[in-house]
Amino acid sequence: MRLANSIRTYDGYREAYGQGGTAAVFGTHDGEMTDERARRIIDRTWELSLELLNRRGLGAARPLLRLLACFADAPIPYESLLDPDVLAGTESLAGMNSRRLRELLVALAGVSLIELDTYGAASAGRPPSVRLHALVRATGRDLLDASGQTAEFLRLALSLIGRAATAAGDPEEPAHWSTWYALLPHATQIFREVATTDLGPEAFPDAASVALRAARHLRSGGLYPAAQRACLEIAEACNAQLGPEHPVTLAARVQLAELAGATGDPEQAAKSLSALLPPLVIARGASHADTLAARAALARWTGEAGDAAAALQLLTELVPLYTAAFGEEHVKTLRVRINLASAIPDGGVARDRFTELVTIYEQVRGLDHPDTLRARANLAEATGTTGDPVAARDQLAAVADGYQRVYGPDHPQTLRTLAAHVRWMANAGATQAARGALTALRPRMVEVFGEAHPETVRLDAELGFLEAALPPRRWSAGRSAPAPILVTGARGAGKTSLLATWLRGDAAPDVVSTGAEFFRLVGGPQVIGRQSLMVVPGPESDQKYAVLERATGPGRSPGGVIHVVCWGFNTRWGLERMMIEDPTLTTAQRREGDRQDELTWEVEEFRRICERLAEAWTRPGAPNRGRWLVVAVAKTDLYWHQLDQALNYYAGDRAASPFAEALDDLTQRVKPLPVAVVPVSAGNGPDSARRQELLAGLSSTVDDLRHGRIRTKHLRAADHVSHRFWA
C-alpha cells in the first residue's frame, strides 16, 4: 500500500533534497542523518535507475555519467566536448558513435540523472548542453574515487577538452566566443583536477595550455581581472610543478605581463616581457611563434608606455621575421605591421600606412572584424593629427558603432573608441557637446577600467581641459563657486605673457608681472558666474605666499593648476640675441651656464609648489575629482628645433630629469591626478609673424592657449602614440 506524500522516484528524491535537505527526504532518525549517510542511501536508489538502463542494453550510461562528473558544475556542451571518436578509445565506452551517444544522453535524462537541453540553449545562441545536479556530480566523483577510476576518467576528460579546444579555434575571434564561453569552466576545472592528480608527465602541461587558451578568451572579451586571476593561478601551479623556465610556465607569465599592460601598467608589462625573452629564446628558440609573439608584445607595451622610438626599432626588426614565418598578409603579420605604423612619429607617413592596411584588412578579415575596426580607428587618428579633425570625428563614430555591434557597449575597446571620437569632436570645435559626452561616458569608463587606469585618468584630464576652455556655468545664489585655477611658475617663465595672450590676445614680448595678479575668465555678456584664475608671482615676496595661502591653505584647494616652465629661458633678452634669427649664432651655448642655473631654480620652485598642492589635494575632505595639472612648456619659439628634447625633459619618466622625478613624486602622492605636458607659444607681439613662420611646421604640436585647444597629445607617461589603437 502506498502512503500519502511518499517519494517513489529519483526525481522525487532530488526535489525533496533540494527543498529541505536530508530531513525532508529521510525524516528524523534515532541516529544522526548526515549528508554522507544520505548520499549512500541515494546511491542505492540511483543504482536502480542505472540497472534499469543496463537491462535495456544501455550499460555505457554508468561510465558516461561518471565521466560527466569530472567536468565543472556548469552546462556541458556535449556536441563539442563529447567527441564519440575519443570516447570510443576507452574500454568502458568502446564502440561509441554519435547515434549511441545521443541515445545514452536521452536515457540518462529520462531517469532524471542529467538535464538535457537540446533546443532552448541553441535558440539563445549557446550550444546544446548537459547539466548534472550538484548532488549527482558530487556522488559521481565519490564513486570514481572509491572505485579507483579517477585517473582513468580524468585522462579521458583531458583528451576531450584538448580536442574541443583545438576544434574551437582562436579564442580571441568573436566568431568562436560562444564555443569558448561554454568550454571555459571545464578547461579550468580539468586543469585544477589534473594539477592534483598524477596522470603522467605530459598531462599537466597539456591541461595548463588549454586553461591558458581559455584565459585568452577572457582577455579578448575585456574581462581583464578574471583573466589575471586565471593566469596567476596557472602560472603559480606551473612554476611549482614544471619550474620557472618551462615553456608553459613562460607562456603563462607572458600572458600575465600583457594583462598588466591591459589593466593600466604598460611600464610593468614592458619590463616583465623584457625579462622573459631570454629564457623564452632558450626554451623555444628565437624563431618560435611564442618567442615572436612575446617580442611583438614587448614592442606594443613599450610603445604604449611612451617610448615610441624603442617600439619603432623593435617592430621594424619584427616585420621581416613575421613575414618570413607566416606570410605578408597573414593576420599575425598584419598585427605587427599595424603596430609598426602606430609607432611612426610622422603623421603623414603613418596615415598612408594605415590607409594601405585598412584596404588589406577589409579584404582579408571583412568590414566588421575587430582587426579591421582597429585599423580604421588608427587611420582616423592619423587623419585628425594631420589636420582634418572633422573627418577623424566622423570616422571614429563609424568605428565605435562597429565595435558596439561586435563587442557590445561596455567592452574596453568600444569605450576607448568612444572616448577618441569625443576627443576629435572637441578638436572639431564642439567643445560643449564633447564635455557632455565625456561626462556621460565617465561612469562606464570607471566601471570597466577603474578610477586610476590611464584611460580614466586621460578622460578626466580632457574633461578638466574642456572645463577650462568653456565659458563658466551660471551659478545660483547659495551655490558655492568652482575651485580656482592656479597659475604657477618660476620668475621669468612667461606666465603673464602667456595668460595675456590667452585671455586678451594682446601679449607683448616685454610684459612683466605685477604682484598678485587676479584674472577673471569671462565667457561673454550673457554669463553671470565667474571662475577665479589666480596667478602666483614667481619672485619671492609676501604677495606670492599670500596667493598660495589663499589657494592652498586650510580648507582650500585649487581645481586645476597651470604650471608654466620654459626650459631655462627665464632671463629676458632681445630677439636679436636669440638663436631664433640664426641657429649658427648659438646664443643658447653662450648662456648655457645661466640656463642650467635657471633650470635648477625651476625644479626647486616646482618642488615647493608640489608640496603645497599635495597637502591641499590629499587633506581630509578634499575632493578627489576635478583636479588636474597642466605643465605649460612656454617660449617654445626660442627652442623650436629642440622641442622633442625639451618635452622629454618635462614629460619623460622619472629618470629623464629632476623635474620629471618631482612630477612623478606628485602623481604618486595624489591619485588620481590627470597630468598633461603641453608645448605653447605666446608670440603675439611685433615679432609674432617671424615666430609663427618658424613654428608653421609644428602646428600639430604647438598650440596657442587663447584658442582653448589644450591637447593631451603629450599626456604624462605617453606621447603621440597614446591615442593609437595597438593590436
N, C-alpha and C positions, 0 to 999 in steps of 0.2 A: 504494500500500500504506500503511495506517495504522500509525503507530508506537505502541508501548505508551505510555500515560500522556500522549498528545498532547492539546492543547487544541483543540477543534473548534467551540466555540460561544462567544458573548459571555458567557453565564453562567459558563463555564469560565474565561475570561479574568478576569472580575471576582472570582471566588472565589480564584483563584491570586494575583491582585494584592493582595487584602485580606490574605492569609495571609503572603505573602513579598515583596511589592513587585515592583519591575521585574526583579530577579534571578530570582524564581520564575517569571515569565511568559516572559522572554526569555533566561534563562540568562546566560552570560558571553560577552562580545564583545571583540574586539581593541580596539575603541574604547569609550569610556565610555558606558554606557547611563543617561542621565539621565531624570528623571520627564518632562521636556518631550519628549524623543525617544520615550519610551514612549507618551505621550499621543497624539502624532502617528500612531503606528502603530495605536493603538486606535481613533483617529478613523476610519481607513480600514475597520476591522472593523465599526464601528457603521454606517458608510455602507452596508455590505452589507445590514444589517437594515432601515435606513430605505428603501433602494432596493427591497427586497422588499415593504415595505408600500406603496410608491408604485405598484408594478406591480399591487397588489391594489386600487388606487383609493383608497388612504388617504394621499395625498401631504401632507395637512394635518398628519400626525403630526410632520413635521420642525419646522414653526414652532411647534406646540403644545409640543414638547419644549423648544425654546429659550425659550418664554415661561415654562415651569415653572422653568427655570434662573434666572429673575430673582428668584424668591421665596427665602425663608430655607431653611437646611438644617434643615428641620423638616417634620412632616406637613402637607400642603396640603389644607385642607378643600374639596374640589372642588365640592361641592354648593352651598356658599355663596359661594365665591370665583370659580369659573369660570362666570360668567354667560354663557350662549350668546348673548344679545342683544348684549352688549358685544363678545364675540369676533367676532360676525358683522360688526361695523362695521369690522373690519380686513381689508385686501385679501387677505392671505395666508390668512385664516380665513373668508372670505366664505361665506355660506350655512350657517354653523354653527347647529345646533339641539341640543336635549337628546339626541336619539337618536344623532346623529352624534358628539357629544362622548363619550358612553359607548362608542361603537364604537372611537373613536380611543384612548381610555384602555385599553380591554381589549386592543387590538392592541399598544400600546406595552408593556403588561405581558407580553404573550405572547412578545415578543422580549427580555424582561428588561431593558428600558431604564428602567422605573419599577417601583415596588412599589405595587400597588393593594389597599387594604384597604377592603372594602365591607361586611363583616359584623362582624368582631371588634371594631373600634373602636366601631361603632354600638351593639353589645350592651353595651359597657362604659360607655355614656353619653356617648361622644365622637362627633363627626360622622365619616362615612366620609372617607377621606383618600388622597392620593397622596404618595409619597415618592421622591425621587431619591437614588441613591447619590452620595456626595460627589464621586467622580471624574466621574460623569456631569454633575453640576451644574457643576463647575469647567470641564469641557471645553465644555459648552454656552455658558457665559459667554465663553470664549475665542473660540468660533466667532462669537458675536454681535459681539464687538469686531472680529474680523478681517473680518467682512462689512459693518461699518458700520451694523448694525441695532440697536445697543444702545439708542439714544434711542427708536426706534420701539417696541420691546418694553417698555421701562421705562414709557413713556407708557401703553401698554396695561395693564401691571400696576398702575399707579397708578389708572387708571379702575376696574379690577376691585376693588382694595382699598377705594377710596372708596365704590363701590356696595355692597360687602359690609358695610362699617362702618355705612352708613345703614340697611341692612336689619336689621342685628344689634340695633338699638335701644339703649337706655340701658345703658352698660357697668357701671353701678352696680346694676342689677337682678339679683338672684341667678338669675332665670329665664333670663337671657341669658349667664350666665357661661361656659357650655360653649362657646358660639359665640365669645365674645371670647377665651377661653383659646386657641382654635385660631387666631384671627386675629392675636393679639398679636405673635408673632415676625415675621410677614410685614409687619405695619404698621411695625415697627421697621426691618426690612431695606429696605423700599421707601423709607422716609424717608432712610436713610443713602445709598442709591444715588442718589436724586434730589438730595440735598444736594451731590453731587459731579459731577452731570451737568446740562448746560444743556438744560432741556426747555421753556423759556419762563417768563414772569413769574408765571404762576398755579400752576405745578406744585409749587414748593417750599412755598408756604403751604398748599396742599391736602394735601400729604404730611405736613407738620408737624401740621396739625389732626387728621388721622387718628391719628397717633402719640400726640398728647395724649389723645385719647379712650381709646386703649389703656392709657395711663398711669393714667387714672381707674379703669380696671378693676383694675389692680394695687392702687391705693389702697383700693378698695372691698373687696378681698379681704384687707385688713390687711397687705399686703406693702409697708410704708412705705419701707424702704430702697431696694428695687428701683424703686418709683415715683419716689423722689427722684432716683436716678441717671438714670432715663429723662427726667424733666422737666428736669434740669440740662443734659443733652446737647441736648435740643430747644431750651431757652432760649438756650444759648450759640450754637447754629447759627443760630437766628432772629435773635439780636442782631447777628451778623456779616453775615447776608445781607439782612435786612429792616430792621434798625435797631431801637433800643430802644423806640420808641413805635408800632411796627406792632401792629395788633390781635392777631395770632397770638403775637408776642413777649410782649405784655402778658398774654395768656391763659396762656402757659407760666409766666410769673413769678407770676401769681396762684396757679396750682397749686403752685408751689414754696413760696409763702408758707403756704398751707394745710397742706402737708406738714410745714413747720417746726412748726406747732402740733400736728399729729398725732404727731410724734416727740418731743414734750415741751417745746417752747418757744413757748407761746401768746403771750408778750410780743413775741417777734420776729415771729410771724405777724401780730399786730395792727399792729405798726409798719410792716412791709413792705406790708401791704394798704392802710394809710392813705396811704402814699406812692404807691401805684399808682393810686389812684382818680382824681386829677386828669387824668393823661394818658389814662386809660381813658374818662373822660367826653368828652374832646376827640376821641378816636379812634372811639368807638362812639356817644356820645350818652348823656344822663342816663337815658333810659328804656329803653335796650337791655338785653336779657336778661343779657348778660355783665356790664354795669355793675351791674345789680341783684344778680346773684349775688355779685359782689365786695363789695358793701355788706353783703349778708347774711353773707358770710364774715367781714368785719371785725367785725360785731356779735357773731358767735359767739365769735371768738377774743378779743375784748375782754372778753366775759363770762367765758370760761374763764381769762383772765389775772387775774380778780378784780375788775374794775371793773363791777360789776353795774349801777350807776346809768347809766353811759355806754351799756352794752349795751341797757338798757331803753329809753333815749331813741332809739337808733338803730333798734331793732326796732319801736318804736311808730310811727316815721316810715315804715318799710318796709312794714308790713302793708297799708295802703291802696293803696300803689303796686303790690304784688303782686296784690292783689285786682282792681284795675283792669286789670292786664296779663293775668292768667291766669284769674281767677275765684276765688270764695271757697273752694271745696273742691278746687281743683287741687293736685296733690301738692307743687308748689313753694311755693304759698301756705301750705299746711298746715305745711311745714317751718319757715317763718318764724314762723308762729303758735305752734308748739310751742317755738321758741326764745324767743319773747316770754314765754310762760308760765314758762319756765325762769329768766328774769331778774327775775320779780316777787318782791319780798322777802317779801310777806305769804304765809305758808304756806297759809292757808285759801283765799285767792283763787287761788293757783297750783293748789291741789288741784282746785278747781272747774273751772278752765280745762282741766286735764289730763283730768278726767272727761269733759268735753264733747268734747275732741279724740280720746280713745280711742274713743268711740262713732262719730265720723265716720270715723276710720281703719279701724275694723273693717268699716264699710260700703263704703268706697272702695278699701281695699287688701287686706282679708282679715285673718283672725285671726293668721296666722303671718308676715305680711310684716314685714321689718325695721323699717319706719316705725311699724307698729302696735306692735311689741315695744318700740320706743324710747318711744313714748307711754305704754305700760303701765308701763315702768320708772320714768318720771318721776312717774306717778301714785302708784306705790308709795313713792318717796322723799318726795313731799309728804304721803302718808298717815302715814309714820313721823314726819316733823318736826312734824306737827300732833297727835301724841300716841298713835299706835297702832303701836308697833314690831312687834308680832306680825303684824299684817296686812301691814305693809311686808315683813317677812321672807318670809312665805308668797307674796306676790305676786311678789317678785323671784325666788324659787325657780322659779316657773312661767315667768317671762320668761327666766331662764337656760336652762331646758330648751328653750324655743323657739329661742333663739339657737344652741344646740348642734345642733338639727335643721337650721337654715337655714345657719349659718356654719361649724359644726364646733367642736370643743372648744377650739381654740387661737387662734381669731380674737380680736383685741383687744376687740371689743365683748362677746364671750362672757366674757372674763376680767374686764372691768370690772364686768359684771353679777354674776358670781360673787362678786367682792370686796364689792360693795354688799350682796348677800344675807348674807354673813358679818358685815358691819358691823351689820346690823339683827338678826342672830342674837345678837350681843353685847349690843346695846341692849335686846333682849327678855329678857336675863338669862342666856343660855347662854354665859358667858364662857369656860369651859374648852373647850367644843366649838368656839367661834369661834377660839380660839387655835390649836387643832389644825388647823382648816380653813384658816386663813390660812398656817400653816406649810407645809401641803401644797400650797397654791396658789402660794407664792412662787417655786419653781423655774420654773414655767411663765411667770409674770409676767416674771422676769428674762430668760428665753429670748426672749420676744416683744418686750418693751419695752426691756430693758436695765436695769442697776443704777441709773443716775442719772435715769431717766424719772420724772416726777411720780407716775405710777400706782404704781411700785415704791416710791418714797420714801414715799408715803402709806401703802402697805401695811406698810412697815417701822415707820412711826410708830405705826400701830394695833397692830402686834404688840408694840411696846415698851410702849404704854399698857396692853395686856391683861396683859403680864407684870407690870407694876406693880400692877394691880388684883387679880391672883390670889394665893392663898397660895403661898409659895415651895416649890420641889420638895425632896424628900428627897435629901440629898447623902450619898453613900457615903464611907467612910473613904478618904483619899488623894486624893479628888477636890477640885479647887480650888473655893472658894466663888465665887458670882457677883460681878461687879464691883459696888461700892456705888452707890447712888443718892445724888447730891449735891444738897443744897438750898441755894441761894444767894439773895442779895438784899441791897439796901442796908438800913441801920439803919431800923427802924420800918416796914418793908414789910409785916409781918404774918406772917412765917414761922412763928413759934411758935404763934400763934392758929390759923393755917390747919392746921398739922400736928396740933395737939392735937385739933382738930375731926375731922380725917380719921381719926386713929389711935384716939382715945379717946372722941370725941363730947362733950367737956366744956369747950369753949373758953369763955373769958370775955373781955369787951372790953379788960380791962386786963392781960392776960398780958404779961410781959416776958421776953425770952430771957435765959438764964443761961449765959454762957461757951460752951464747946464742947459742943454737945448731940448725943447719940447715941440715936436711937430704933431699935427693932427691929420689923420687920414680923412679926407673929405671926399665922398663919392658923388657930390652934386647937390644942388639946392634942395632936392626932394628928400635928402637924407637928414634925419634929425639926430640919430645916435652918432657917437664918435668913439673911436678906439685910440687909446694913447700910444704914441710912439716915443719912447724915452731914449735919448741919446746920452751915453755916458762919456764925458770928456776923457781924452787919452792922458793928458798930463796929470801928474799928481796934484790934487787940490782938494779943498774942503767940498767944493761943488761936486766933484767926482764921487766922493763917498756918500754925499747926501743923496745923489741919484741912485746909487747902488742900494743904499739902505731903504729908499722908498720902494724900490722894485723887488728886493730880495729879503727884506727884514722880516721880523717875526710876523707870521700870519699872511705873508705876501709871497707871491711867486709869479714870474713872467709867463705869459702863454708861449711866446716864441722868442728866439734870440737870433739876431743877425750879427755875427762877429766878423768884422772887416779886417783882412790881412792884405799884405801887398808884397810878400816875398823879399822883404828887406828894403824896399824902395820907399822908406818913410820920409827921408830928407827931401825937402823941396829944392829943385834946381830947374833952370830954364831948359826948354826943349832943345835949344841949340846945343846943349851939352850932352844930350841923350844919344844913346846908340840908335835910337829910332831913326835919326836922319842918315846915319851911315854906320852899318854894322861893323865896319872895319875900325871905327873910332872907339873901340871897346871902353866906353866910359865905365861900364859895369866892372871891368877888370881893374881900372884905376881906383875905383871906390869899393872894391870887393871887401876890404877890411872893415870899412864903415857898414857895408851891407850885412856882414856877418854879425857885427855888434847889434844892429837893428833886429836881426832875426833872433838873437839871444834874448833881447828885451821883449820881443813879441811873444816868445814862448813863456817867459816869466809872467807877463801880463795875462796871457791866456790861462795859465795855471791858476792864477789868483781869481779870475772870473769863473773858472770851472769849479773851484772850491765853493764859491758863493752859490752858484747855480745848483750844485749837488745838494748843499744844505737846504736850499729853498724847495727843490723839487722832491726831496725824499723825506722831509719832516712830516710827522703825523698830520693827516687831514689834507695834505696837498693833493690835488687831482693828478691821476696818473695817465690822463689822456689830454690831448690838445696841446701838449708841449712839443717843441721842435727846435732844431738848431740848424741854421744855415751859416756855413763858413763862406763868406763872400770874398773871393780872391780878386782884389781890385787892382787897378792900374795895369791891367794886362797888356795895354798898348805899349808899355815900356819893356816888356819881355815876351812879346808875342811869339817869337821864334823858339822860345824855351818853355812854352806853356805846358807841354806834357810833363816836363821835369818839375815845374812848379806845382802842378796838380798832384803829382806823385808825392811831393814833399808834404802836402796837406792831407791828401786822401789815401795815401798808401797804408800798408799795415804798420804796426807799431814800431817795427824795426826801420822804417823808412826815414824817420826824423824824430827829434824831440817833440815837435808839435803833434805828429801823428800818435806818438806814445801818450801824450796828455789827452788827446781826443779819445783814444781807446780807453784810458782810465775813466773818463767821464761816462762813456757808454756802459762800462761795467758797473758803475755805481748807480746810474739812473736807467732803469729799464721799465717799459720800452722808451727809447728816445730816438725818433727819426732824425737822421743827420744827413745833410747834403753839402757837398763842396762844389761851389758854383763859380766859374770864372766870369767876371763882369768888367765893364768899362764905363766910366762916367764921362767920357770925352764928349763934351757938348759946347766947348768954348770956341775961341777963334781958330784953334788948331784942330778942330773936330774933323774937318774934311780930310786932313792928312792922316789922322788916326784911323778914320773909317776906311780910307783907301788901303792902309796897311792891314786892317782887320777884315777886309772883304772876304778873304778866303777862309775865315774862321767863323762864318755866320752860323754854322750848325753847332758851334761850341760856346761862343761868347755872346751873351745877351745883354741888352740894356735893361736894367731893372725897372725903369719907368714904364716899360711896356707890360710889366706884370707877368713876364714869361720866365719865371724861375724854374728851370728844368731840373729834373732829378737824374740827368744823364751821368753825373759824377757822384752818385749816391755812395755813401760810405761803404767800404768793402765791396765795391763794384766799379765797373767802368762802362764803356759803351756797349759791352755785351750783356749788361744787366737785363735788358728788355728783349733779348733774343730768346728764342724757344729752342732749347737744346734737346737732342734726341738721346 
